Amino acid sequence: MKNIKEVRLLISVGVDVSKGKSTVCILKPYGEVIMSPNDYEHTLSDLKKLADQMDSFEDEIHVTMEATGNYHFPIATYLKKRDYDVRIINPLEMKRYRCQGIRNPKTDSIDAFMIAQYGIDFWFRPFQDYVVGDERIELKTLGMQYFKTMKTRQDRYLVLESVIDRALPGIGGVLNGYDKSTGKDKKSDFVYDFYHAKKITVYSENRFCDRYESWSTKKGYRYSEKEARQLYSIAKDSIPTLPSSENTKLMVQDAVKILREVDAALHDILTRMNETAKCLPEYTTVMDMKGVGVSIGPRLIAEIGDPRRFHSAKALIAFAGIDAPPYQSGKFTGTERHMSKRGSRVMRKIGFELMDTINKHQKLYAGDPVCEYFLAKRAEGKKYRVAMFAAYNKFLRIYHSRVSAVLNENVK
């Protein structure tokens, strides 16, 4: 008989990740179950048992799991260190893959089996996995912490606003709010000391202007007589629905104290993000782009990471969720398409801030291709937000090109 060369088979390991544990199923092609779904805690002892069992197979192994926030990091990191090919997929893609039947029962065991089957079906699908350094991991984590803390600030700000609207109504658009670069909030500082309209109208107009000037100097703000008289006029004409009492003072000042703590945390996080981002080779290139400052720059670098992980600028734009997928059927081709919003909402928020900055400083950024593109779209009659995200699309194309070039040069 002729010697038949042994063929290495494909083995797919499907991992359904939960908090603190994972359910693992191992398959061969055609649905042959090598290991029925079993639970493994995210501990060194349990994951070592799983890896040792996988080591006993001499065939080629792919590990597939869904991205689950922070939950998948322990098992993914451990298996990568054991030199396994770990593929992390989008949960929405997996959801659409598994919902193919009429009845779709859902348990951890079924999910692990389906993920393993997905690994078999898409075995030869191109998959890129860049090695991420500690600086990028820390920067990404800080970026998510910043985003979540900013959401907390928005909630606490609404609490303060609800009290101010009853104690000192009408001052909403007069004073500046939170300044990301300094971490200060003039409006919150003001209402802490002048928590009720009567705390302003107790003085004459000229006396309040003097009082406001000394307050501004003490707090480190620029004094404006026009601003002082406007505040006095609003307080004089307002109708407070809360009395000037100790209870009102407590509600306002406690809301401000909490807001100050959140503001201090945001400033500390942003400071650390800037210091960490400076260690990356693309920092100077990104910060030199128009509209990017100490607030936007490090957050943009944190969210995008290494742009070379996107095969093209179009992929980066899709990651931001501002692409408009084509829609065509027969002789019909859709032309008025909306952006998908299937991507990073953090990227879209950063994009709004970036383009808003460019819009406010049009004269300063004259000649910049992104600014000129934005103005051209506005001149065509495009709505503000349509023109804004069209220009952000162009910005991301330029970002992908410039930063990828810098990183490739740095490798050389």
C-alpha positions in Angstrom: 0.0 0.0 0.0 1.1 3.6 -0.7 1.9 5.7 2.3 -0.8 8.3 2.7 0.4 11.6 4.2 -1.5 12.5 7.3 -3.6 15.6 6.8 -3.9 18.1 9.6 -7.6 18.7 10.4 -9.3 21.9 11.4 -10.4 22.3 15.0 -12.6 25.3 16.0 -12.8 26.3 19.7 -16.0 28.4 20.3 -16.0 30.5 23.5 -19.1 32.1 24.9 -17.9 34.7 27.3 -19.6 35.7 30.5 -18.5 37.7 33.5 -15.8 35.7 35.3 -16.4 32.5 33.2 -16.7 31.1 29.7 -18.5 28.2 28.1 -16.2 26.4 25.7 -17.1 24.0 22.9 -14.6 22.3 20.5 -15.7 21.1 17.0 -14.2 19.5 13.9 -15.7 20.1 10.5 -19.2 18.8 9.7 -20.2 19.4 13.3 -18.2 16.6 14.9 -18.0 17.5 18.6 -14.6 16.9 20.2 -15.5 18.5 23.5 -19.1 19.2 24.7 -19.7 22.7 26.1 -18.0 23.1 29.5 -17.6 26.0 31.8 -14.2 27.4 32.7 -13.6 30.1 35.3 -11.4 33.0 34.4 -8.6 31.8 36.7 -5.1 30.6 36.0 -5.9 27.1 37.2 -9.1 26.7 35.0 -7.6 28.3 31.9 -4.5 26.2 32.2 -6.7 23.1 32.2 -8.4 24.3 29.0 -5.1 25.2 27.3 -3.5 21.8 28.3 -6.4 20.0 26.8 -6.1 22.0 23.6 -2.4 21.2 23.5 -3.2 17.6 23.3 -4.7 18.1 19.8 -2.1 18.0 17.0 -4.4 19.7 14.4 -4.6 23.4 13.6 -6.7 25.3 16.1 -8.6 28.6 15.9 -10.3 30.1 18.9 -13.3 32.3 18.3 -15.1 34.5 20.7 -17.3 37.6 20.7 -16.1 41.1 21.9 -17.8 41.6 25.3 -16.4 44.8 26.7 -13.9 43.8 29.3 -15.1 40.3 30.0 -13.2 38.5 27.2 -9.9 40.0 28.0 -8.7 37.5 30.6 -9.3 34.4 28.4 -8.2 36.0 25.2 -5.0 37.3 26.7 -4.2 34.0 28.3 -4.7 32.0 25.2 -2.7 34.4 23.0 0.2 34.0 25.4 -0.1 30.3 24.8 0.3 31.0 21.1 -3.2 30.2 20.0 -4.9 32.0 17.1 -7.6 34.0 18.9 -10.3 35.7 16.7 -12.6 38.2 18.3 -15.7 39.0 16.3 -18.4 41.6 16.4 -21.4 40.5 18.5 -23.9 41.8 16.0 -22.3 39.6 13.3 -22.6 36.6 15.5 -26.2 37.4 16.4 -27.1 37.5 12.7 -25.2 34.3 12.0 -27.0 32.3 14.7 -30.5 33.5 14.0 -31.1 31.3 11.0 -33.9 29.1 12.2 -37.5 29.5 13.0 -36.9 28.9 16.7 -33.8 30.3 18.2 -33.3 28.9 21.7 -30.5 30.6 23.6 -28.2 29.1 26.3 -24.5 29.4 27.0 -24.0 25.8 25.6 -25.9 26.5 22.4 -24.0 29.8 22.0 -20.6 28.2 22.4 -21.5 25.5 19.9 -22.7 28.2 17.3 -19.5 30.2 17.8 -17.4 27.1 17.2 -19.5 26.4 14.1 -18.9 30.0 12.9 -15.2 29.4 13.3 -15.5 26.4 11.0 -17.6 28.1 8.4 -15.3 31.2 8.2 -12.0 29.4 8.8 -10.3 30.9 5.8 -11.7 34.4 6.2 -8.8 36.9 6.3 -8.2 38.1 9.9 -5.6 40.6 11.1 -4.6 40.9 14.7 -2.1 43.6 15.5 0.0 43.3 18.6 -1.1 46.1 20.9 1.5 47.7 23.3 0.8 48.6 26.9 0.6 52.3 26.1 -2.3 51.8 23.6 -4.1 49.4 26.0 -3.8 52.0 28.8 -4.8 54.8 26.5 -7.9 53.0 25.3 -9.0 52.2 28.8 -8.5 55.8 29.9 -10.5 56.8 26.8 -13.5 54.6 27.8 -13.2 55.9 31.4 -13.3 59.5 30.2 -16.4 58.7 28.0 -18.3 57.1 30.9 -17.3 59.8 33.4 -18.5 62.4 30.9 -21.9 60.7 30.8 -21.9 60.9 34.6 -21.2 64.6 34.4 -24.1 65.1 32.0 -26.4 63.4 34.5 -25.2 65.4 37.5 -25.3 68.6 35.4 -29.0 68.0 34.7 -29.6 67.6 38.5 -28.0 71.0 39.1 -29.9 72.6 36.2 -33.2 71.4 37.6 -32.6 73.3 40.9 -31.1 76.4 39.2 -34.2 76.7 36.9 -36.2 77.2 40.1 -33.8 79.3 42.2 -32.0 81.4 39.6 -33.9 81.0 36.3 -32.6 82.5 33.1 -28.8 82.5 33.5 -28.3 79.4 31.3 -26.6 81.0 28.3 -24.8 83.8 30.2 -21.9 82.1 31.9 -19.4 79.6 30.3 -19.7 76.0 31.3 -17.1 73.3 31.7 -13.7 73.9 30.1 -12.0 70.6 29.3 -8.6 72.1 29.1 -8.6 73.6 32.6 -11.3 71.5 34.3 -13.1 74.6 35.6 -16.8 75.5 35.3 -17.6 79.2 35.7 -21.4 78.6 35.9 -21.1 76.0 38.7 -18.7 78.2 40.7 -21.0 81.2 40.3 -24.2 79.5 41.5 -22.4 77.9 44.4 -21.9 81.4 45.9 -25.0 83.1 44.3 -27.4 80.2 44.7 -30.6 82.3 44.5 -31.8 85.4 42.7 -32.1 87.3 46.0 -28.4 86.7 46.6 -27.8 89.0 43.6 -30.7 91.5 44.0 -29.8 92.2 47.6 -27.1 94.5 46.2 -27.6 97.5 44.0 -26.5 97.1 40.4 -23.2 98.9 40.8 -22.5 97.2 44.1 -23.1 93.8 42.5 -20.7 94.7 39.6 -18.0 95.4 42.2 -18.9 92.2 44.1 -18.8 90.2 40.8 -15.4 91.7 39.9 -13.8 90.7 43.2 -15.4 87.2 42.8 -14.0 86.8 39.3 -10.5 87.8 40.4 -10.6 85.4 43.3 -11.8 82.5 41.2 -9.3 83.2 38.3 -11.9 84.3 35.7 -11.8 87.3 33.4 -14.1 90.1 34.6 -16.8 91.5 32.3 -18.9 94.4 33.4 -21.4 93.7 30.6 -21.7 90.1 31.9 -22.2 91.4 35.5 -25.0 93.8 34.5 -26.6 91.1 32.4 -26.7 88.7 35.4 -28.1 91.4 37.6 -30.8 92.2 35.0 -31.8 88.6 34.7 -32.0 88.1 38.5 -34.0 91.3 38.9 -36.6 90.1 36.3 -36.7 86.4 37.2 -39.5 84.6 39.0 -37.8 82.1 41.4 -40.1 79.2 42.5 -37.9 78.1 45.4 -37.3 80.3 48.5 -33.9 81.7 49.4 -33.6 79.2 52.3 -31.0 76.9 53.7 -32.7 74.0 51.9 -32.2 75.7 48.5 -28.6 76.5 49.4 -28.0 72.8 50.4 -29.5 71.5 47.1 -27.5 73.8 44.9 -24.2 73.6 46.7 -24.3 69.8 47.1 -25.1 69.4 43.4 -22.1 71.7 42.6 -19.8 69.8 45.0 -20.5 66.5 43.2 -20.1 68.1 39.8 -16.7 69.5 40.9 -15.6 66.0 41.9 -16.6 64.7 38.5 -14.9 67.6 36.7 -11.7 67.0 38.7 -11.8 63.3 37.7 -12.3 64.3 34.0 -9.3 66.7 34.1 -7.1 64.1 35.7 -8.0 61.4 33.1 -7.5 63.8 30.2 -4.1 64.9 31.6 -3.0 61.2 31.9 -4.3 60.5 28.4 -2.1 63.4 27.0 0.9 62.1 28.9 0.4 58.6 27.7 -0.4 59.6 24.1 2.9 61.6 23.9 4.8 58.2 24.1 3.2 57.1 20.8 4.9 58.0 17.4 1.8 59.5 15.8 1.1 62.1 18.6 2.8 65.1 17.0 1.3 64.3 13.6 -2.3 64.0 15.0 -1.9 67.2 17.2 -0.7 69.2 14.1 -4.0 68.5 12.3 -6.5 71.4 12.3 -9.2 71.2 14.9 -7.3 68.7 17.1 -6.4 70.0 20.5 -5.4 68.6 23.9 -8.9 67.4 24.5 -9.7 65.8 21.2 -6.2 64.5 20.2 -5.5 61.9 22.8 -9.2 60.6 22.7 -9.0 60.2 19.0 -5.7 58.3 19.2 -7.1 56.2 22.0 -10.3 55.2 20.1 -8.7 54.5 16.7 -5.6 52.8 18.0 -3.2 51.7 15.2 -5.0 52.7 12.0 -3.2 50.0 10.1 -5.5 47.5 11.6 -8.1 48.9 9.1 -7.4 47.7 5.6 -8.3 51.1 4.2 -9.6 54.5 5.1 -13.1 53.2 4.2 -12.9 50.6 6.9 -11.9 53.3 9.4 -15.0 55.4 8.3 -17.2 52.3 8.7 -15.7 51.8 12.2 -16.9 55.3 13.0 -20.3 54.4 11.8 -20.5 57.4 9.4 -20.5 55.4 6.2 -23.6 55.0 4.0 -23.8 51.4 2.8 -25.0 51.0 -0.8 -28.5 49.8 -1.5 -29.3 48.4 -4.9 -31.8 45.9 -6.2 -32.5 45.2 -9.9 -32.8 48.5 -11.7 -33.1 50.5 -8.4 -30.1 52.1 -6.9 -30.6 54.1 -3.6 -28.9 57.5 -3.7 -30.2 59.3 -0.5 -28.6 57.0 2.1 -28.2 57.8 5.8 -25.1 57.0 7.7 -25.1 53.5 9.3 -24.3 54.4 12.9 -23.0 50.8 13.1 -19.8 51.6 14.8 -18.1 53.5 17.6 -20.4 56.2 19.1 -17.3 57.6 20.8 -15.9 58.3 17.3 -19.0 60.0 16.3 -19.0 62.2 19.4 -15.4 63.1 18.8 -16.2 63.9 15.2 -19.0 66.2 16.2 -16.7 68.1 18.6 -13.9 68.3 16.0 -16.1 69.6 13.2 -17.8 72.1 15.6 -14.4 73.4 16.5 -13.5 73.8 12.8 -16.8 75.5 12.1 -16.2 78.0 15.0 -12.7 78.9 13.7 -13.2 79.0 10.0 -11.0 82.1 9.5 -8.2 80.5 11.6 -8.3 77.2 9.6 -8.7 78.8 6.1 -6.9 76.8 3.5 -7.2 73.5 5.5 -8.7 70.8 3.2 -11.2 69.6 5.8 -12.4 73.1 6.5 -12.6 74.0 2.8 -14.6 70.8 2.1 -17.0 71.6 4.9 -17.6 75.1 3.6 -18.0 73.8 0.0 -20.7 71.4 1.2 -22.5 74.2 3.1 -22.3 76.3 -0.1 -24.0 73.5 -2.0 -26.9 73.8 0.4 -26.2 70.8 2.5 -27.6 70.8 6.0 -25.1 71.6 8.8 -24.8 68.1 10.2 -24.7 66.5 6.7 -21.8 68.8 5.8 -20.2 68.2 9.2 -20.0 64.5 8.9 -19.1 64.6 5.2 -16.0 66.7 6.2 -15.3 64.3 9.1 -15.3 61.5 6.5 -12.5 63.4 4.7 -10.7 64.1 8.0 -10.6 60.3 8.7 -9.2 59.6 5.2 -6.4 62.1 5.8 -5.8 60.7 9.3 -5.5 57.1 8.1 -3.0 58.1 5.4 -0.8 60.4 7.5 -0.7 58.3 10.7 -0.2 55.0 8.8 2.8 56.6 7.0 4.3 57.7 10.3 3.9 54.3 11.9 5.3 52.5 8.9 8.3 54.9 8.9 8.8 54.3 12.6 9.0 50.5 12.0 11.8 51.1 9.5 
